[in-house]
Amino acid sequence: MKPVRFRIRACVSTIAFAFATLLAAMMGVLPVADNADAYTDISIGIDCPTFGAKKEVVRCTLTVTGGPAGDFGGNFSYKAEIMADNETGSLLSPSTGTSSTGVFKLNITLPGYAPQTIKVRFNVTSEDLASGDSTEKTRDIEIKVVDPIVLRATVHNTGSVAAVNVTAEFYADGIYLGARTFNLAAGASTVIAYNWTWANIANGKHTATVVIDNTNGLVEFSNGDNVLTLTIYVGDESNPLGAVLTVGVIIMSVFVFLTYLQKPSSKRKK
């Protein structure tokens, strides 16, 4: 009978230990197991340019979903840092943030050294405010920093009235790059510029186009048209102009003479 009594005592001892362990866990004496698996995975979306000119400010949107905050309500937060061979001049603004929506807007000032590829690391946290539970996730993105080709135009207003809200649109090889808006007093001049920053710009012949437009009047180049197209050469080979143009900063100086004419006022029919 002794073996039977031993087995009964062992069974009672096991039940007592399990009950004590459960009671201790409920009272917070023992650590509770990690419950991160109970939540959905954190998803990180980053809308950011894949390349940009050195010293350029690029705008990015970070979107975080899932985790404790996504499942039960709470806050999303992030910390970001730039990693590069040469970080001189780079800046993240803001480099941290907290939001209940999980949507963050931030600006990245690219380093002043090119060419190089920088890495931006985002460490995000999703926290349930009620329970205090949180989960983390990290994601890296890469941005290629390139030397821009600077399309620069010196604009002169030879008209007798001020040119207001004039738009200059820049194109490279027929592809729209962007626009600049400016005002120009009668008889005055100004410089407008735009950085041509493709991830890769092939050596050889290219066309640069500037289109001038104004809704309140007629703004024209000296040739009587509002479109000016010039040929430029990238690289020091096959350049008929004999100039050494590298893939570094190429300055295209365009002297544009504008004539600003007021639109004729419409006359009512009698």
N, C-alpha and C positions, 0 to 999 in steps of 0.2 A: 504493500500500500504506500510505502514511502515515495516511490516514483510518481504515484498519482498525486500525492499531496504537494510534491515539488513542482509539478506542472501547473497545479492550481495556483500556487503562490506566484510562479513566474508570470502567469496570465494576469493575475490581479496587479502585479507590479507594473506590467506593460501598460495596462489601462490607466493606472494612476499617473504614470509618467506622461502619457499622451495628454491626459486631462490637464496636468500641471503646465505642460508646454503650451497648450491652447490658451489657458488662462493667462499665462505670462505674456503671450503675444498680444492678447486682447488688452492687457493693461499697459502695453508699451514697454515691457521689460526687455523682450527680445526684439531684434531688428526684423522688420517685415520684408519679405522677399521682393526684389525688384519687379514692378508691374508694368514696365515700359512696353512689354509685348501686348498689353491690354488695349493700347491705343493704335490708331491708324498711323501709317508712316508719314513723316514730314516730307512735303514736296516743296522744292525751291525752284522758282522761276526767275530768270534774270534777263531783262531786256536791255542790252548794252551793245554799243558798236564793237565790231571785232578789230577795228584799226582806227588810228587817228594820228594827227600831226603832233610833233613834239610841242609841249606847252599848251596844247589844246585842251579845253574843258569839254568833256563828254558827259552827257546826261544818261543816267541809268535808272531803271525801275526794278526793285526787288519785290517779289511776291512770295509769301510763305503761307502754306496751308497745312492742315492735318495736325497730328499730335494731340496732346491734352487740350490745348486751347481751341483747336478745331473741333474736337469731339464734344467738349463740355463747356466751352466758353472760357476765355482768359486773355492772356497777352502773348503776342509774338515779339521777339526782340532779335537783334543781330549785332555782330561786331565784324568789322571788315578791316583788312590790312592789305597793303601793296607790297609785293615782293618783286624785285628787279635787280639786274646787274648794276644799274646806276639809277637810284631813286631821286636824284637831285631835282628839286622843283616839283615833285609829285605831291598830291594832296587828295585826301578823301573827305568829303564834307556832305553830311555828317558821317563819321566813321562808326557811330553806334546809334541805335534807335529802338523804341518800344512802341507798339501799336496793337490795338485790339483787332484791327482789320487785316494785319499782315502785309500791308502794301506800303512800301517805302520808296521815296524819291531821293536820289543822291547824285552829287557831281564828283567826277574824277578828273583832276588836273594831271595830265600825262607828264612824265619827266621831260626835262629839256635835252636829253641825250637820245639820239637815234642813229641807226636803226637798232631796235631791240624789241623783245617781246616780254611784256610784264605779266605777272600773275596777280589777280585780285582774289583773296580768300574771304569767303563769307561763312561765318559760324553763326547759325541761327538756333534759337531756343523757342519751344512752344510750352507754355505753362498753364496748368489748370489752377485758377486762383482759389477755388474752393478747397481743393485737397492739397495744393502745393506741389503736386506732381509735375515734372517737367522732363522733356526729352530734347536732345540736341542733334544737329546734323551739320555737316560742313560741305561746301561746294566751292570749287575753284573755277575761274574763267580766265581766259587769256586775251590780251589786247596788244595788237602789233603797233608799235610806235614807229612812224615813218617820217622821213624828211619831206616836207611839202614842196610842191611847185607853186610858187606864189604868182597868181594872176593879178597884176596891179595895173590900174588905169588912172591917169591923171585927167580929170574932167574939167573943162572950162565952159562957163556959161557966157556966151557972147551976145545973149539977148539983152533986152532992155528991162525985163522984169525978172523977179526971183522965180526959180524953179523949186516947187514945193512937193515933197513926198515923191521924189523920183526913185524908181526902182531899177536897179541894175542886176540883170540875171546873168549868171556865168555858166558856160557849157564847155566841156572838154570832149572832143571827138563826138559831138552831137548828144552827149549825155548831160543832163541837168545836174549841176553841182550845188547851187544855192543862189541866194540873192542878198543884195544890200540895198537899203533905203536911205536916201540922203536929201538934204535941202541945199540949195545953192543960190546965193544972191547974184543979182545981175553984175556981170563983169568979174565975178569971183571964180576961183578954182578950188578943187579938192581932190584928194586921192582916195580911191576906193580899191579894196583888195579882197581876194578870196583865195583860200588855200585849197589847191587840188591835191587831195590825199586819197588815192586809191591804194589798195594793199600792194599792188605791183603795177608799175608804170614801165612799159616796154621802151627800150631805146628806139630812136628813130623819129619819124615825122608825125606830128600831131597837130590838130587844129584847136584853137581857143576862140571862143565866141562870147561877145558881150552884147546883151540886148537891153536897150534903154527904153523905159516906158513911163508914162505919167498920165493919170486919169483926168487931171485938171487942165491939161494943155498938150501941146505937141513938143516933144523933145527929140531932137535929131542930131546925128553926127554931122560933121562938116560936109560929108558927101551927100547929104539930103536923106539919109536912111537912118533907121534906129537900130540897125544890126551891124556889128563890126566883127569880122572874122579874120584872124591872123594865123599864120603857120609858125609853129615853134618846133625845135628839135631837141630831143632828150638824148644824152650821151655824146661823146666826143667823136663818134664815127659817122661818116656819111652826112656831115653837116656842111652844106654849101656855103653857109655864112662864114665859116672859118672860126666861129666862136666856140669856146670850150664850154659846153653846157653839161654839167654832171647831174646825177639824180639827186643831188643835194638841193639847196634852195635856188630855184631858177626864177628870176624876176623878169617878167614881161612888162615893160613900160609902154603903155599905150597913151598917146596924147590925143584925147578926144575933145573936139570942139563942138559944143552943143549950141543949138539955136532953139530958144524957147518961145513958142508962139501961142498966144491965147487963141482958144477955139472961138470961131465967130459965133456971136449970139444969134439964136434963132429969132426970126421975125414973124410976127403974127400976120396972117393974111387978112386983109381988110374985106 
